Amino acid sequence: MQEPGGPMLVEGPVEVVQKDGTLVRSDRPVVALCTCRRSLIFPWCDTSHRGRKKPKTPPPTSERHTE
């Protein structure tokens, strides 16, 4: 299953033809293909999508309302 903004996992080996016609290949048993286009090694995922989201953190304890 693919997470929104995350990679697409594909059983390898995989060949990808890029827009410029370049053929890239991976012989790995499972390949993570980048779907967010932020990867520095596109078309392969380098987990760059993880650093682009701000994690939601709960407010400090002093700001929480308790009943």
PyMOL commands that set and color helices and strands:
alter all, ss='L'
color gray80, all
select helices_A, chain A and resi 48-52+61-63
alter helices_A, ss='H'
color red, helices_A
select strands_A, chain A and resi 8-11+14-17+23-26+30-33
alter strands_A, ss='S'
color yellow, strands_A
deselect
rebuild
show_as cartoon
